[in-house]
Amino acid sequence: MFLYLFQIWLATFLSVLPKQTKELCSQSNTSFNTGEKITYTIFYNVIGLYVNAGDAQFTVTPTKWEGDAAYAFTATGNSNRKYDWIFKVRDKYESIVDSKTLLPYFFSRSINEGSFHQNQTLAFNQKSNEVTTQKGASFKAADCTFDVISAVYAVRNLDFSNLQVNEKVYLNFFLDNELFPSYFKYLGKEIIQTRFGKFKAIKIAPLLVKGSMFEGGELMTIWVTDDDNHIPIRIETPIIVGSIKVDMKSYQGLRHPLTAMIEVE
């Protein structure tokens, strides 16, 4: 479910401005190192009570791609085993990216949600702006095209201090054989209390298009730590029935001290 939230978050943005896309693409990595692992708990609320619905984990490991240094980003999502009899989820996403540009070489996902199962791989050629599926079909991309996982890590490297409140940040990503021009809105800074502790946070919001799960509009809110790590620490969003909250549960291998944390629960 958590991975699905990220996917919907990115896949339902609107519009694109090339200037901002290039600025995002030209960044170097300053926010994470190999060995980073962050885990999350997903809570579902339908009658005013939050229920632990599952967990997710994001990891960064070193690898190589055709002899060049690369990062492997892996994200897994699992439903709470107590509720597997209702709806079992075992999802895995992986992105292998250039260690300098964070642009993807390769993306894969294995989705196992109830009776629905899907496996997909994508090979990215950033020079020719093409994406090739495991079935050999090729699609045109754009300069600086991400997949849904590499996009998350790219956004973490933004210099939020240069943004004005309500300013939009743009990027392109490829999913389901389609190129999505995307953006999110910067909403400023605030202090939030999570189940992990109290944090100084940066607040951002995607613009969602109404669909089978989400209402339309800027209703999803994402908070990342207001320090050099820019870790997502909370996501909140209403859905068609109820709402979802995602809180960071644990972390290890951070590149920088977690100075955004004011106190621990």
N, C-alpha and C positions, 0 to 999 in steps of 0.2 A: 504493500500500500504506500509506504514512504517513497519508494522508487517511482511508483505511479504518480505520486504528487509532484515530484520533480519533473517527470516527463510532461504532465499536464501543464505545470507552471510554465515550462519553456514552450511547449507546443501551442499554447493559446495566446501568446503575445501577438501584437499587431505592429505593422509598419517597419521602416528601416531608413536610416540616414547614413550614407557611406562614410562620412567623416568620423562619426563616433565609432563605427565598426572598426575602422583602421586603427583608432586610438586603442581600443581594447586589444586588438591583435598584436600591436607593436610592443606590448608590455613584456617584461621578463618576470620570472617567478621570484617573488620575495615573501610568499605567505606560507609555504609548506616545505617539508623535507620528506625524503623516503623514510619509511618507518612510522609515519603518522597513521593513527587509527582512531576513528571517532565513531561512537555508537549512540543510537537514538532509541527512545521509546515512543511508540505511536499510541495515542489515546483517541478513542471514539466517544462522542457525546450525543445522545439522542433524547434523553429525558432529564437533562440537568446533571447527570452523573457521568464522569469520565471513566471509561473502561480501558484497561491495558489491552490493546488489540494486536500488538506485535512489536517487532524491533527491526532496526536496520543498522548496517555497518559500512563505513567508507574507509578504504585503506589505500596507501600509496607505497608502491614498491619499485625498486630500480629494475630496468630491463634494457634490452637493445633491440633495435629494428634495423635490419640490413647493415649491421655493424656500428650504427650510431647510438649514442646514449639516449635513452627514452625513459619515460615514466609509465607504469601500469596503474591506472586507477580502477579499483574494483569496488562495486557497491552490491550488497546483498540485502534482501528484505524477506522477512519471514513473519507469518501470522503467529499469534500466541498459540502454543500447542493445545491449550485448553479449549480453543475455539476452532481447531482444525476440522472438527466434525461439521461445523457450519460452513466454513469457507477456508480452505487451506491455500496458503500462499508461500511459494518458494521461488523467489526471483533472484537473478544474478545479471549484472551489467558490468562490462569491462571496456575500458578505453586505453589504447596504447598511443602515447603522444610524444611529439618532439620535445626534448627536455628544455629547449631554448624558447620556442614559440608557443608551446602547449597546444599546438594544432594536432589533430588526430591523424595517425597512420591507419588505425584499425579500431573497429568498434564491434562488440558482440553483446547480445542479450539473450537470456534464456528465461522465458516467462512461464510460470506454472501457477495458475490461479484458478482454483476449483477445477472445472472440466476443461478449461482453456489452456492450451499449451502452444508456445511459439518459440522458435529459435531463429535468430537473424544475425548475419555478419555483414559488415560494410568495410570496404577498403577505400581509403581516401587518397587521391592524388592532388595535393595542394598546388602543384605547378600547373597542371592542366585544368584544374577546377572541375574534377570529375569524381563521382562516387560510384563504386561497383558493388553489387550485391553478391551473395553466395551463389545465386543462380546465373551470374554473368551479365545481368542487365546493368547498363551504365546510365547515369543521370548527370546532368550539368549541375554544378554547384556554383559558388561565388567565391570571390577573394575572402580568405579568412573564414572558412566554414568549420564549425565545431559539431560534435555530437552532443547528446544531452548530458553526458557525464563530464566530458572535458570542458563544456561550457560553464559548469558549476565552479570548477577550479580556476578557470580564466577570470570569472567574475570576482573571485576571492582576491585576485591581485589588483583590482582597481584601486586607485588613489581616491578614496571617497572625500578627502579633504578638499578636492578641487570641484566638487559638485555643489550646486545650489539646490535647495529644497524644491521638490517637484520636477527637477531635471530628469530627463529620460536618458538611459544608456542602451545602446543598440548592439546587436550581434546577429549573426546568421548561424543556424544549425540545421542539420539534416536528419530526418527521421521518417520512417514509413514511406520511403521512396519519394520524399518531397522536401524541398528546401523551404525553411521557415525564416523569414525576416522577423526579428524579435526585439523586444525592449522590456526594461523594467523601470520603475520610477523610484527615485531616491526621496525618502520622506523625512530625513533628518536623524537626530540622535536622541536617545532617551535611556533611562535606567529601567530594566525589567527584572522581575523576580521569577525565576524558573524553578523547577523541581530540583535542579542541581545547585542553584545558588543565585545570587544577585549580580547582575552584569551591567556595565556600560555597553550600550549596543547601538548599532547602526540599523535603521529601519528602512526596508525597501518593499515595494509592492508591484507585482505583475498585473497587467490588465487581462482578465480572463474573458473568454467568449463563452456564452451560455452553452452548456452541453448536457450530456446524460448524467453527469455527476455534480458539476459545479454551476452555481448561478453566475451570470455575467457581471462584469464590472471589476473594480479594483477592491475586491473583498479579501483576497489572500494577502497575508502579511508575513514577512520573513525578517527575523532579526539575526544579525551577525555580530560577533564581538568587535568592539571598538578598540582594536589593537592591531598589531601587524599580522596576526593570524587570520582574522576575518572568518572565524568558524561560524557556520550556521548553528545557532543555539536554540531557536524556536521557530516553528511555522504554525500559523493558525489560519483556518479557512472554514467558512460554512460550506456545506454540500447540500444537495437536494433534500436529503433527509438527515438532519443533525449537523454536527460539525466535527472537525478533526484538529487535534493539537499534537505537535511533535516536539519533544524536548531532548536536548543532548543528555545522555546518561553517563558517558565516560569518555576519556581521551587519553592518548599517549603519543609520545614521539613528536610533540609540537616543535616547530622551528624556532618560535619565540616564546618567552614567558607569557602566561595568560594574564596579562596586566589588566584586562577588562573586568576580571572577576573581582567584585568588591567583598563578597563574603560567601562562604560555602554553607549549604544547608546541612 
